[in-house]
Amino acid sequence: MDLCDIEILDTTKTISDFINDKIKERHSVVSIPDIIYLHEVSFHVANLDDLHQKHIRWLRTLPRVKPFYAVKCNSTPAVIRMLSTLGTGFDCASKGEIELVLSLGVTPEKIIFAHTTKPQSHIKYASTRGVDMMTFDCEEELLKISACHTRAKLVLRIAVDDSKSAIKLSQKFGTKPSVVKKLLERCKELDLEVIGVSFHVGSGCTDSLAYRQAIEDARHVFDTAVLLGFQMRLLDIGGGFPGKEGFQIQFDEFSKVINEALDKFFPADSGVQVIAEPGRYYVDSAFTLAVNVFAKKVVMDDSSSDPENDRVMMYYISDGVFGSLNCLIYDPAHTNVAPYLHRKRYRSIIWGPTCDSLDRVTANYWMPEVQVGDWLLIDNMGAYSVCCSSDFSFFDKADIYPVLSADVVEAQAPCALSSHIYLSLPYLTLWVRGGAVHK
Ligand code: PLP
């Protein structure tokens, strides 16, 4: 199966129908010995329509800001293909991410190598592949870049206030204001070209004013650089945007503040191109994880004095914190999940499949009684989940089924759905695999 295989959803079907069909399909393959376990392995459904809608909202709400999707957040090939088809750029953090994105047809000028501390071999690779735009935040990095990539177009990352974000990045990355001038002077001495400034207000940002302050901070750095003779033309406002269901209100609020700050500090006629590096914004709500309940235990709740509610259901599911649900541990912006079914509810504890007791997905979670063999769904699983998943104890990693509705495909290229269809776009071709189970 091609890594980018995307199934087309008939217009009469919903994502929920698609999930039900996938579960049925997985149960129906029991006669084939090699894949008999499929009905016990978790899977994600990657709803590419959701990505499409997010992109439309981005263009409408932040018209001056070109998104460069942060590949680290979720590097599923179908996600990269879809976003590339929609016209985004890409923020890559390593040689491997650049390789992946280029292999999917993205051209080098649509990539920013947005890691300030890069292994030398990765800088050399970027140089050989024509990926010139890259960030830096210290003199040591400049020396490596000057040795490996003299054509680099440098973007100075500055440390900004990230105190209102779930994941703080400015302690690890970004130059402090006091060293900006010295660093830029060093660039001059090394004959390196600096074209812009970047920042990241922290992932899972909760305060729109963080962007305003950071944009103002970037303005000061621009002014210093211009005085030193650099032709400054790029502002990169990083990531930090919300992406879960219900993201709209906060996203609109952030956008309003960002647009006003851009108009004030980088007006449209300044000629400065503005980009961003959204990660979770694009993918979070697009992924739903389906997990299989492969074991169950009913235990008495000693602490309960209510005879109606004195039993605790413990469930053991096919994915856990060493797999897709690692985000419960590693992503402070994703602290709980809400698996669902539609029946009478009990206090329940859900465990991941491994032997490690850390592998607990929920504690004291109220939900209907589930039977071994049932499937639970977990929404908002797109960001920083599949990308960090392990196969600890050799439990299978969840599969991924990317799906795109026929409406969206037809809107892009009004050709008949055949077993293989091509969406021809100016720079690349999105290959969509037909013959989906639903036709
Ligand atoms: N850009 C950089 C340099 C990052 O480190 C990250 C996340 O860590 C992102 C972009 C994406 O951030 P988010 O997912 O909050 O949009």
Residues whose N, C-alpha, C, O or C-beta is under 5 A from the ligand:
A	BS01	PLP	A70 C73 A114 G202 S203 G204 G238 G239 G240 F241 E277 P278 G279 R280 Y281
